[in-house]
Structure formats: structure tokens, C-alpha cells
Amino acid sequence: MRKTVNLIIGILALGIVFYSFLGNSEYTSIFGFELNIWIYRLIWSVVAILIFYEYSKKKKVS
């Protein structure tokens, strides 16, 4: 079950990154703070990479 949740969150994180390219915004808001759009994309990309890495490690173990 945990592997499935990780996979879903990783896919959502990738979706957020791809969706951020559709707008022409230079800044976005996260947790009430205004961030440069590239920092926002970097944060979500790192989240997605870490989640997929963790998923692949768990898949190899089981």
C-alpha cells in the first residue's frame, strides 16, 4: 500500500511541474510565500525524483 501511495504522489508532483509550464507566471505562491517559478519547479522536481527513487528501492526489495 505504501508503494502505491508513493507512486501516486510522485505522479502528482510531476504533474505539478508540467502544469507550471502552461502559465506565463514568473512567481507562484507556496505556503503563503511568493517564489520564483524556477525555484518552485526545482522543489517539486526534487520531490518527484526522491519519491520515484524511494519507490524503485522498495520495488527491488519486495
PEBELQUI-V821282 format. One line per field, one symbol per residue. ss: DSSP state (H for helix, E for strand, L for the rest). burial: I if it has 24 or more other C-alpha atoms within 12 Angstrom, else O. A space follows every 10 residues. Layout:
ss = ???
burial = ???
This chain:
ss = LHHHHHHHHH HHHHHHHHHH LLLLLLEEEE LLEEEEHHHH HHHHHHHHHH HHHHHHHHHH HL
burial = OOOOOIIOII OOIIOOIOOI OOOOOOOOOO OOOOOOIOOI IOOIIOIIOO IIOOIOOOOO OO
